Amino acid sequence: MGNPNALGLTAAALAGVFFGLSDALVRAASTKLTPLQNLFISLIVGTPLLWAAAAYEGLTLPSLKVAILWILAGVTNFVLGRLLFYISITYAGASTAAVAASPTSAFSALLAWIFLGEEITLRQLVGLLIFVVAVYIASVKPSGEALHGGKSIIGVLAGITAALTFSASTLLVRMAGGYEQADPLVGVAISYTSALPIVLPLTLAKEKRVEIGRHTWYMVVASASVALAQLFRYLALAIMPVVYAVVLMGLFPFHTFLFAHMLPREAKEKPQLRHGIAAMLATLGVILVNMP
């Protein structure tokens, strides 16, 4: 585990690409679908895909304690965190949302310092400051217009809160023994499944019937993409040092920036150079926060 290997590097790099692709496609879907509808589709598409991947590799079920922590991580990440992130994409644009949600690793370091007593270094604090600058640059003029009558500032705040929520789920996984102590495919499949009993009735109660159209298929592809990203994420974290994996995955705001340029005009997303600069600053923040 001291050095990265080809499989781990590939998995981490692919996770970043698929996260970026998913973000852009969610924005395209959001022209017609609400954040809650997008969340529901992401779970019903992603859950069977992840269980199929876990079954293909051979199911290794965790202990009850570990399973409970994975469930809590799933509710935190795939209900609250993902819903907030989709709100951010809808109200602020995919590129801005990706930068706003990028301080996850910095928040993870802060939470580990608070709850696990781990040391926080000056370099990590500088990394956090760089995240602040990146989010400011990306948010002064958001990459996308606010859809569904929302407000851009709400989108930015939702993205930052999503990052904090994602970091809390990472802490729960670490409490479960880390990514090395449980089958990563089973873990993410359990996390996805734990979100469905909450999101399904909420969607049925709050949302109108979804009309199948081009925007729906955008979200179906986005759902498959983010499920693959999660699969590669957990795989990378399980087989290589976290620092290398997190840095490669931390490129996802830049991937989002690139994919957002391919969106149709109806998505009302116009990423500019400032958003690309913010994405690269966010990656620099990831490197500083995670360097040993």
C-alpha positions as CSV (number, residue, x, y, z in Angstrom):
1,M,0.0,0.0,0.0
2,G,3.0,2.3,0.0
3,N,3.0,3.0,-3.7
4,P,0.2,3.5,-6.2
5,N,-0.3,0.8,-8.8
6,A,-1.7,0.9,-12.3
7,L,-5.1,-0.4,-11.4
8,G,-5.5,2.1,-8.5
9,L,-4.3,5.1,-10.6
10,T,-6.7,4.1,-13.4
11,A,-9.6,3.7,-11.1
12,A,-9.0,7.0,-9.4
13,A,-8.6,8.8,-12.7
14,L,-11.8,7.2,-14.1
15,A,-13.7,8.2,-11.0
16,G,-12.9,11.8,-11.6
17,V,-13.9,11.7,-15.2
18,F,-17.2,9.9,-14.5
19,F,-18.0,12.4,-11.7
20,G,-17.4,15.3,-14.1
21,L,-19.5,13.7,-16.9
22,S,-22.4,13.0,-14.4
23,D,-22.3,16.7,-13.2
24,A,-22.7,18.0,-16.7
25,L,-25.5,15.6,-17.6
26,V,-27.4,16.4,-14.4
27,R,-27.4,20.0,-15.4
28,A,-28.9,19.1,-18.8
29,A,-31.5,17.0,-17.1
30,S,-32.3,19.8,-14.6
31,T,-33.9,21.9,-17.4
32,K,-37.0,19.8,-16.8
33,L,-36.4,17.7,-13.7
34,T,-36.2,18.9,-10.1
35,P,-33.3,18.0,-7.9
36,L,-35.4,15.4,-6.0
37,Q,-36.5,13.8,-9.3
38,N,-32.8,13.6,-10.3
39,L,-31.9,12.1,-7.0
40,F,-34.6,9.4,-7.3
41,I,-33.5,8.5,-10.8
42,S,-29.8,8.3,-9.8
43,L,-30.7,5.8,-7.1
44,I,-33.0,3.5,-9.0
45,V,-30.5,3.3,-11.9
46,G,-27.4,3.1,-9.8
47,T,-28.5,0.6,-7.1
48,P,-28.9,-2.4,-9.3
49,L,-25.8,-1.6,-11.3
50,L,-23.7,-1.6,-8.1
51,W,-25.2,-4.8,-6.7
52,A,-24.6,-6.5,-10.0
53,A,-20.9,-5.4,-9.9
54,A,-20.6,-6.6,-6.3
55,A,-22.2,-9.9,-7.2
56,Y,-19.9,-10.4,-10.1
57,E,-16.9,-10.0,-7.9
58,G,-18.4,-12.2,-5.2
59,L,-20.3,-10.9,-2.3
60,T,-18.5,-10.5,1.0
61,L,-20.9,-9.2,3.5
62,P,-19.6,-7.0,6.4
63,S,-20.4,-7.3,10.1
64,L,-23.6,-5.8,11.4
65,K,-21.7,-2.9,13.0
66,V,-19.8,-2.1,9.8
67,A,-23.1,-2.5,7.8
68,I,-24.9,0.0,10.0
69,L,-22.1,2.6,9.6
70,W,-22.2,2.1,5.8
71,I,-26.0,2.6,5.9
72,L,-25.5,5.8,7.9
73,A,-22.9,6.9,5.4
74,G,-25.3,6.2,2.6
75,V,-28.1,8.2,4.1
76,T,-25.7,11.1,4.7
77,N,-24.0,11.0,1.3
78,F,-26.7,9.7,-1.1
79,V,-29.8,11.4,0.4
80,L,-28.7,14.7,2.0
81,G,-25.4,15.3,0.3
82,R,-26.4,14.4,-3.2
83,L,-29.7,16.2,-3.0
84,L,-27.8,19.4,-1.9
85,F,-25.4,18.9,-4.7
86,Y,-28.1,18.5,-7.3
87,I,-29.7,21.7,-5.9
88,S,-26.4,23.4,-6.4
89,I,-26.1,22.2,-10.0
90,T,-29.7,23.4,-10.7
91,Y,-29.3,26.9,-9.2
92,A,-25.6,27.7,-9.9
93,G,-24.6,25.6,-12.8
94,A,-22.5,22.4,-13.0
95,S,-19.1,24.0,-13.1
96,T,-19.7,26.3,-10.1
97,A,-21.4,23.5,-8.2
98,A,-18.4,21.2,-8.7
99,V,-16.0,23.8,-7.3
100,A,-18.3,24.6,-4.4
101,A,-18.5,21.0,-3.5
102,S,-14.7,20.4,-3.9
103,P,-13.6,21.2,-0.3
104,T,-14.8,17.8,0.8
105,S,-11.3,16.6,1.6
106,A,-10.5,19.8,3.6
107,F,-13.7,19.4,5.6
108,S,-12.8,15.7,6.2
109,A,-9.5,16.8,7.7
110,L,-11.3,19.3,9.9
111,L,-13.8,16.7,11.1
112,A,-11.0,14.2,11.7
113,W,-9.3,16.8,13.8
114,I,-12.4,17.6,15.8
115,F,-13.8,14.1,16.2
116,L,-10.8,11.7,15.8
117,G,-8.1,13.9,17.3
118,E,-6.0,13.8,14.2
119,E,-3.4,16.5,13.6
120,I,-4.2,19.3,11.2
121,T,-1.2,21.0,9.6
122,L,-0.5,24.5,8.3
123,R,-0.3,23.1,4.8
124,Q,-3.9,21.8,5.1
125,L,-5.1,25.1,6.4
126,V,-3.5,26.8,3.4
127,G,-5.3,24.3,1.2
128,L,-8.5,25.2,2.8
129,L,-7.8,28.9,2.2
130,I,-7.2,28.0,-1.5
131,F,-10.6,26.3,-1.6
132,V,-12.2,29.5,-0.3
133,V,-10.6,31.5,-3.1
134,A,-11.6,28.9,-5.7
135,V,-15.2,28.9,-4.5
136,Y,-15.3,32.7,-4.5
137,I,-13.9,32.9,-8.1
138,A,-16.4,30.3,-9.4
139,S,-19.4,31.9,-7.5
140,V,-19.0,35.6,-8.3
141,K,-20.4,34.9,-11.7
142,P,-22.0,31.4,-11.6
143,S,-21.5,29.2,-14.7
144,G,-25.2,28.6,-15.1
145,E,-28.4,30.5,-14.8
146,A,-30.6,29.6,-11.8
147,L,-33.3,27.1,-13.1
148,H,-36.8,26.5,-11.7
149,G,-37.0,30.0,-10.2
150,G,-34.1,29.3,-7.8
151,K,-31.3,31.7,-6.7
152,S,-27.7,31.4,-7.5
153,I,-26.6,32.1,-3.9
154,I,-28.7,29.2,-2.7
155,G,-27.0,27.0,-5.2
156,V,-23.5,28.0,-4.0
157,L,-24.4,27.5,-0.4
158,A,-26.0,24.2,-1.2
159,G,-22.7,23.1,-2.9
160,I,-20.6,24.1,0.1
161,T,-23.0,22.3,2.5
162,A,-22.9,19.2,0.2
163,A,-19.1,19.2,0.6
164,L,-19.5,19.2,4.4
165,T,-22.1,16.4,4.2
166,F,-19.9,14.3,1.9
167,S,-17.0,14.7,4.3
168,A,-19.2,13.5,7.2
169,S,-20.0,10.3,5.2
170,T,-16.3,9.8,4.7
171,L,-15.8,10.0,8.5
172,L,-18.5,7.3,9.0
173,V,-16.7,5.0,6.5
174,R,-13.5,5.5,8.4
175,M,-15.3,4.6,11.6
176,A,-16.4,1.4,9.9
177,G,-12.8,0.4,9.6
178,G,-11.8,2.3,6.5
179,Y,-11.9,1.4,2.8
180,E,-9.5,-1.5,3.3
181,Q,-11.6,-3.4,5.9
182,A,-14.7,-4.1,3.9
183,D,-15.6,-5.0,0.3
184,P,-15.8,-1.6,-1.4
185,L,-18.4,-2.7,-3.9
186,V,-20.7,-4.2,-1.3
187,G,-20.2,-1.1,0.8
188,V,-21.2,1.4,-1.8
189,A,-24.1,-0.9,-2.9
190,I,-25.4,-1.0,0.8
191,S,-25.0,2.8,0.9
192,Y,-27.1,3.3,-2.2
193,T,-29.7,0.9,-1.1
194,S,-30.1,2.6,2.3
195,A,-31.1,5.8,0.6
196,L,-34.0,4.4,-1.4
197,P,-36.5,3.9,1.5
198,I,-36.2,7.6,2.2
199,V,-36.1,9.0,-1.3
200,L,-38.8,6.8,-2.9
201,P,-41.7,7.9,-0.6
202,L,-40.5,11.5,-0.5
203,T,-40.4,11.6,-4.3
204,L,-43.9,10.0,-4.6
205,A,-45.3,12.5,-2.1
206,K,-43.6,15.7,-3.4
207,E,-43.2,15.3,-7.1
208,K,-45.5,15.0,-10.1
209,R,-45.2,12.2,-12.6
210,V,-42.1,12.4,-14.7
211,E,-42.6,12.6,-18.4
212,I,-40.1,10.5,-20.3
213,G,-38.1,12.7,-22.7
214,R,-34.6,13.7,-23.7
215,H,-34.0,15.2,-20.3
216,T,-34.9,12.0,-18.5
217,W,-32.4,10.1,-20.6
218,Y,-29.7,12.6,-19.7
219,M,-30.4,11.8,-16.1
220,V,-30.3,8.0,-16.7
221,V,-26.9,8.3,-18.3
222,A,-25.8,10.7,-15.5
223,S,-27.0,8.1,-12.9
224,A,-25.0,5.3,-14.5
225,S,-22.0,7.6,-14.8
226,V,-22.0,8.6,-11.1
227,A,-22.6,4.9,-10.0
228,L,-19.5,4.0,-12.0
229,A,-17.6,6.9,-10.4
230,Q,-18.5,5.7,-6.9
231,L,-17.5,2.2,-7.8
232,F,-14.1,3.4,-9.1
233,R,-13.8,5.7,-6.1
234,Y,-14.1,3.0,-3.5
235,L,-12.0,0.6,-5.5
236,A,-9.2,3.2,-5.7
237,L,-9.4,4.0,-2.0
238,A,-9.2,0.3,-1.2
239,I,-6.1,-0.6,-3.2
240,M,-3.9,2.4,-3.1
241,P,-2.8,5.2,-0.7
242,V,-5.6,7.7,-0.2
243,V,-3.4,10.7,-1.1
244,Y,-2.8,9.5,-4.7
245,A,-6.5,8.5,-5.2
246,V,-7.9,11.7,-3.8
247,V,-5.7,13.9,-5.9
248,L,-6.7,12.2,-9.1
249,M,-10.4,12.2,-8.1
250,G,-10.0,15.8,-7.1
251,L,-9.7,16.7,-10.8
252,F,-13.5,16.2,-11.2
253,P,-14.3,20.0,-11.1
254,F,-12.0,20.4,-14.2
255,H,-13.7,17.5,-15.9
256,T,-17.0,19.1,-15.1
257,F,-15.8,22.3,-16.6
258,L,-14.8,20.6,-19.8
259,F,-17.9,18.5,-20.2
260,A,-20.1,21.6,-19.5
261,H,-18.9,23.1,-22.7
262,M,-20.6,20.3,-24.6
263,L,-24.1,20.9,-23.0
264,P,-27.0,21.9,-25.2
265,R,-28.1,25.5,-25.3
266,E,-31.2,24.7,-23.2
267,A,-29.0,23.9,-20.2
268,K,-28.2,27.6,-19.9
269,E,-24.7,26.8,-18.8
270,K,-21.8,29.0,-20.0
271,P,-18.6,28.1,-18.1
272,Q,-15.9,30.8,-18.6
273,L,-12.1,30.9,-18.1
274,R,-12.7,31.9,-14.4
275,H,-14.4,28.6,-13.8
276,G,-11.6,26.7,-15.3
277,I,-9.1,28.6,-13.1
278,A,-11.3,27.9,-10.0
279,A,-11.3,24.2,-10.9
280,M,-7.6,24.0,-11.0
281,L,-7.2,26.0,-7.8
282,A,-9.6,23.4,-6.2
283,T,-7.3,20.6,-7.4
284,L,-4.3,22.5,-5.8
285,G,-6.3,22.6,-2.6
286,V,-6.9,18.9,-2.7
287,I,-3.1,18.3,-3.2
288,L,-2.2,20.5,-0.2
289,V,-4.8,19.0,2.1
290,N,-3.9,15.4,1.3
291,M,-0.1,15.5,0.9
292,P,1.7,13.4,3.6
